[in-house]
Amino acid sequence: MLIIAGLGNPGAQYAGNRHNIGFMAVDAIQRRPGFAPWSKKFKALISEGELGEEKVLLIKPQTFMNLSGEAVGEAMRFYKLGPENVIAIYDELDLLPGKARIKTGGGHGGHNGVKSLDAHCGREYRRLRLGIGHPGSKEQVHNHVLGDFAKIDQVWLPPLLEALADNAEMLVKAEDSQLMNKLALAVGGKPDDEKPKKADKPQQPKPAGKSHIHQARGGAKPNIPTSGPMAEMLKKMFGNKGE
């Protein structure tokens, strides 16, 4: 069995937040045939189903973001699973909107939900990070992360979530390169294997001890595509530095 945990905050007031893209992702997977309706267990909403002949437990912790690990850890112990059986899906400031990256293990990057998972589940679980972009200054980070996706985000958000749900078997089978290519194509990008490796996010030092919501990550102004379905959105987000 695998646990796919989407991270977010419970409650209608948070449902559209960028911070809740993990919830949105597992919601999209749960809507596919073969998954049970959501029910309450392990301080979470859960749905059982199968992907690629693998039993899967979808889980949305209802403990708020900074205690997400309590629910996932409880489910792990119940099913006698290790961190290698867990996939976490969550928001990432360091990736442009619509970008996705996956890896096993690593640091928490200041993300309180990931800090909690590390504490309760161990660190060697797989992490699917979905980019929400950086607003440009640390003063705007709090409102950006806990703000709702804007209308212009609909250019990439529904296609990304639907592509993830359509190709969720790849996630379960750890066919990571193929999955990243599917997600990139869904938002009008190029498959990762056609891009130079240095095109990934720049590695920059992160302030220690600050939460994902409050820390700002500086860096150069990103390259803005001149064509494709994301070009107009990214120009509006990053084109005017003073905004």
Helices and strands as residue ranges (DSSP letters): E 2-6, G 12-14, G 18-20, H 21-30, E 39-41, E 44-51, E 54-61, G 65-67, H 68-79, G 83-85, E 86-92, E 100-104, H 112-121, E 126-131, H 138-145, G 151-155, H 157-166, H 168-172, H 176-186, G 192-194, G 197-199, H 231-238
